[in-house]
Amino acid sequence: DGVVLATDKKMPSVLVESEQVHKIEEITPTTGFCYAGVGPDYRVLVKRARKQAQSYTRVYGETQPVGQLVKQTAGTMQEYTQRGGVRPFGISLLVAGLQGDGTPGLYQVDPSGAYFGWKATAIGKNYVSAKNFLEKRWNEDMELEDAIHTALLTLREGFEGEMTAHNIQVATVRKDGKFVVLTPQQIQDYLDEAN
């Protein structure tokens, strides 16, 4: 029915404005990235991916399928593992978007440039327990609303402190193809339903 990305936003200080911290970014109207790792590396890859996707759209007159965008991004990350004078990117990515056949897809890209398609997965600090939780909860017939609730429950499993609409981010790719980052109010509504 769709794909859900959910992440916590770790604030380095209580003085940081949470609305300025973005761990989920739209790359194209149908594709988005989520990361775990070094923030500045993420911004570089987001900028490159957007340029590649815009170039594809100019040439072919359509939005780039998520699989091709993942392949290009993984290629960039892999190049940095063997080039002199640069270091590898210090991030893992989750990429959600529309595939060439019009169905939503989820991919993971590792710092080495290796990438995999997934039905459900997790990256970051508590990824092992999160994956175990997802293995127990995920099923083929899950509706998008259920997937959002499952994603929030998965986040809560390893969350430190209170989970609020301002310290997490959630995004979806629906069958209609639109990548949507949920507003804090929409997230709060889901959190209220979960309690």
Residue, then its C-alpha position, 0 to 999 in steps of 0.5 A: d500500500g505504501v512505504v513509511l520512513a520514521t526517525d528520531k531527531k536527536m537535538p544536540s541542545v535544548l536551544v536548537e529549534s527542532e523545526q530546523v533539524h531534518k533527517i528526512e528529505e524529499i529528493t523528488p516528488t516521489t522519493g525521499f531519503c532518511y539517514a543515520g550517521v554524519g549530518p553534513d555527509y547527508r546534506v552532500l548526498v541529498k544535494r547530489a541526488r537532487k541534481q541527478a534527479q533533476s537532470y533525469t527529469r530534464v532529459y526524459g520528461e519524467t520522475q526518476p524511478v527510485g531504483q535508478l536514483v539508489k544505484q547512482t547514489a550508491g555509486t557515488m558512495q562507493e567511489y569515495t571508498q577508493r579515491g585518494g584524498v577523500r574519506p568514505f561517507g559516514i552515513s547509511l541511507l533509507v530511500a523510499g520512492l516509486q519504482g519503475d513499475g509504479t509500486p512503492g519501494l524501500y532501499q537501504v544504502d550502506p557507507s560502502g555503496a552496497y544497496f538492498g531492497w527491503k520490505a521493512t528494515a531499520i538503520g542506526k543505533n538500535y537497528v538490531s532490536a528494531k529489525n527484530f520488532l519489525e520481523k514480528r509485526w510486519n505482514e504483506d497485507m499491512e495498510l499504510e495507516d498500520a505501517i505508520h503505527t508500527a513504525l512509531l512503535t518500532l521507534r518507541e522500542g529504543f527511544e530515550g526520553e519522551m517521544t513527541a511530534h517535535n523530536i521525530q519525523v515521519a514520511t510516506v510514499r503512497k500508491d499514488g506516488k506522492f512523497v509526503v513528510l508528515t507535519p508535527q500535528q499529523i504526527q501528534d495525532y498518530l501518537d495520541e492514537a497509539n497511547 
